[in-house]
Amino acid sequence: MMMNIDHEARRLLFLGLLTGAAAAHGVYEAEVLGGVHHEEWAHWYAQHMADALAAASYTIARVS
């Protein structure tokens, strides 16, 4: 069943995704990269957020 969410719910969803990705990426930089700045951080964030959406059973659909 597809359920539409309003603008505020989408904003909060993305805020949660970005906050979670930021926290997880901080751990990744510290533990995996040894504190080195991750130049490809945007790609890492995108993958982390896509995985989080999939794990929560969200899909993204273009509305025409």
Helices and strands as residue ranges (DSSP letters): H 7-31, H 41-55
